Amino acid sequence: MTVDPTIFRHTESEVIIGVHVDDFMITGGNEDAIERMKDLGEAENILGIRIQRHKGKLMIDQSQFAKEIVAEFLYDDSMKHATPMEPGAIRKLAEEPGPLNHDEWLKYVELLGKLIWLCNTRFDIIFAVNRMASFTVEACWNHWKALLRILGYVGRTIHHGITYGGNNEHAQGVEGSDIDYYSIDHNIEGHVRAPNSANGLH
């Protein structure tokens, strides 16, 4: 499949294999073809993603990884929040109270990278994490505090993930548009640059 170079599909047997280094998963509608592979049972964890099955539903999450990040970066429970970003955060992120030093910047990049990986099963933080990634080169204290707030939200919603199946007759996609032309954005030289609108589906 051209969409993902690590996904292989056998057209005749309709078997699909996802490969990562020496780990792989196999799925499809042809049980005979699947049984030719060595069966180690139903997958429970792959690449740190927990897989659970219950009453026709399949749930995936990265709760253990989330716990590890929270334990590493959050100092106390008062840093946990009900939302990944505070109201008016986009405007506040344009303020630059002072740049991070090199060691602080490395911590910023480390936490950002871990949150990006967590986005595999946490679609609720994708917008906030993506926004913080845009400040990587010129990260300052406002951005660091905003990144910690995202983690604080994760700490309060450790077990959130993705559920497939079940009763989804009322589920429907919703499109949103953030036409944020009134926020101020700066490039690395400090010059004002035109902000762009953001679109999304959930």
Secondary structure as GFF3:
##gff-version 3
##sequence-region A 1 202
A	DSSP	beta_strand	7	10	.	.	.	ID=ss1
A	DSSP	beta_strand	15	20	.	.	.	ID=ss2
A	DSSP	beta_strand	23	28	.	.	.	ID=ss3
A	DSSP	alpha_helix	31	35	.	.	.	ID=ss4
A	DSSP	beta_strand	45	46	.	.	.	ID=ss5
A	DSSP	beta_strand	49	54	.	.	.	ID=ss6
A	DSSP	beta_strand	57	61	.	.	.	ID=ss7
A	DSSP	alpha_helix	63	73	.	.	.	ID=ss8
A	DSSP	three_ten_helix	77	79	.	.	.	ID=ss9
A	DSSP	alpha_helix	89	92	.	.	.	ID=ss10
A	DSSP	alpha_helix	102	118	.	.	.	ID=ss11
A	DSSP	three_ten_helix	123	125	.	.	.	ID=ss12
A	DSSP	alpha_helix	126	133	.	.	.	ID=ss13
A	DSSP	alpha_helix	141	156	.	.	.	ID=ss14
A	DSSP	beta_strand	162	165	.	.	.	ID=ss15
A	DSSP	beta_strand	175	178	.	.	.	ID=ss16
A	DSSP	beta_strand	185	186	.	.	.	ID=ss17
A	DSSP	beta_strand	192	193	.	.	.	ID=ss18
A	DSSP	beta_strand	198	201	.	.	.	ID=ss19
###
